[in-house]
Structures are given as C-alpha cells and as structure tokens.
Amino acid sequence: MKVILYNAISVDGFIAGEDDETPWSEEEWAAFNDFVSMCDVCLLGMRTYSIMRDGGEFIDGPKYIVVTSDPNSDTGSFEKLSIKSANDLPKVKKIGLIGGGELNGSLAEMGLIDEIILDVESIALGTGKRLFGSRDTRLNLELISSKQIGSKTTQNHYKVVK
C-alpha cells in the first residue's frame, strides 16, 4: 500500500486562499484528474468533500472516503472513516490523499504519507490554507522528479524519507 499526497500549491506555500479559492491552471486540474483516476481510493477531509460536492468535481474511477472524527457528518453516499493509525487505512494498493490541510497534517504526523506530489502554481496568494493545516509538520523529502506541466505549473514528486 502506498499513500500519496497530491496538492496544488502557490509559490508562497498555500493550497487555497482564505476563502477556499483555488486559482490553478487548466493543466494542473487535468494533472489532478489524471492522478485521481489512477487511485484505488481517495481520502479527503470534510471541507474538501463539501467543496468538491458543491462544484460537482468528483471524477469516475476511485472510491472516495471522507475522513472525519464526527460519526454524524453528512458525507452523502461516500463512506466516512476516522484514522488514528495505519491500521485504519483502506487495504488497497494506491491511496490518493487529496486534502485538506488538517487531514494532510494529521496523516503526515502519523508517518502515513509515502510520497508527495506538489503542483507549484505561479501565483502568490499572500494568505490562505497551508499544506499541513495548523500543524508545524517537518518531513524529510527526496525529489523523485520535477517536470513542467503547462506554462504556469511545475510538478514536483517527492518520496518521504522515513
């Protein structure tokens, strides 16, 4: 099993603006959709679920699971899951972790992220949502690859060194 965090991020380190805006390029959205379609399961937090639900942004392919500690959360037809350790992760080959920041930070602190793919967009948002939310997470990373996707985005793929 491999857990891969995938996020777009501004050059100043935000995965969304304060109002959840994600002004990413069309090429980034296409790369994101390609990644998601190759996952067995995609994990997302409640806020990301709500944004994707309201925008009709779920694509066919993976099973989506909303990670929440509130058993009464409305996740529509999607399964909900509370993750406290590696034992709680779905038993599949490829898990895509697609946000938000608090979920990313929680799984990073538990040492559950194997790889990170960041699509770095050529915009500075100034303020916004951080990659690991409110957590001051430190990870050692090894660059696997870096490539240009479109004229405004660089995709960096890292291995988390444990």
N, C-alpha and C positions, 0 to 999 in steps of 0.2 A: 504494500500500500504506500502511496505517495500523496502527500498533501502539498499542493502548490497554491500559493497566494498570488492572485493576479489583480493588479490595480493600475489605473492610470493615475498619474501624479503630476502636479505642476512643478516647475523648476524650483519653486521655493518650498516644496515638500507637502502640499495639501492634496488630498484625494477628492475634495469637493470644497466649494465655497461655504461660507457661513449659512447660506440659505439652501444648501444641498445642490447648488448649481454644479454641473459637470460640463464645462465648455470644451469638450475634447473633439479632436478631428474625426472626420468620417473614417479615415484609415484606422484610427485607434478603435473605434466602435466595431469595425469589421474584424480587426485582430482579436478583440474581446469575444465577439460572437464565435469566431473560429476556435478559440481556446475552450469556451464553454461547451461547444458541440462535441469536443473530444473527451470531456469528463464523464465519468460514470455518475458522480454525484457532485452537486454544487451546494456548498454551505453558505448561508447568508444570514445576517442579523435582521432584526425586526424592522429597523428603519430602511435598510436596503430592500427588504421584501416589499415594504409599503410603496417605496418609490418605483420599483420595477413593476409592481402590480398596477399602480395608477397610470404608469406610462405604457403598459402592455409590452414590456420589454423581455418577457421570458421567451427563449427560443427552444425549439424541439431538440431532444437529444438526452440531456442528463435528467436525473431525478434531482429536484430541488428540495432541500431540507432547511427549514428556518430554525436557527439556533436561538433559543430563549430559555431563561430560567423560570418564566411565568407559564405554568401549565394552562392558564386560561386565555393566553394570547390567541387572537384570531389570525390564523395562517391560511385561511381558505381551504383549498384542497391539498395543501402541502403539509407533509409531516413536520412535526416540531421535535426538537431534540435539545437536551441540556448536556453540555460537555464539561466534565470535570477531570477527565483523564483520557489517555489514548484508548482505553477500553471502551469509551463511549462513541468513538468514531465508527462510521459505517465500514463494513468489511468489504471494500471494493478496491480495485487497482489504482484508480486515479480520482482524487478528491480535489475539486477546484474550490478554493476559498475566495469568495468574491466580495467580501466586505460586510459591514463597515469596519471602521477603525477600532471600536471597542472589541468586536469579535476577533479581528486580526491580532490585536494586542494580547487578548486572553489566550489564544492558541499559541502565539509566539512565546509568552511567558511559561506556558506548559511544555515548551520544546516540541510542539507537534507539527511545525512547519518544516518541510524538507527543501522546498525551493520557493523563490520569489521571482515573479515576472513583473517588472515595472515599465509601463509605457510613459516615458517622460515627455510631457507636452510643453511646447514653447510658449508658456504663459506663466506669469507670476500672479497668483490670486491675492497675495497680501495677508489674508487670514482665511481660516477655514478648518475643515476636518483633517486631522492628522492620520497618517498611515496606521499608527497603533493607538489611536484614540487618546485617552488621557494617560496612558501608560508610558513610562520612560523606558522603553524596551531597547536592550542592546543585543545585537546579533552579529556574529562574525560571518561574513559572506565571501564566497569565491565566485568571481564572474565566470559564467559558462559561455555567454555570447552577448553580443551587442549588435544591433542592426537598425538601420533607418527604415521606418515604415511611413511613407508619405514624406511631405516636405516639412512637417511640423512635429514629428514624433520620433523619438529614439526608444527602442525596446531593449531593456537590459534584463538578462536572465541570470539569476544567481542561485547557487547552491548554498544552503545554510550549513555552515561548518559547526558540527556539534562536538 
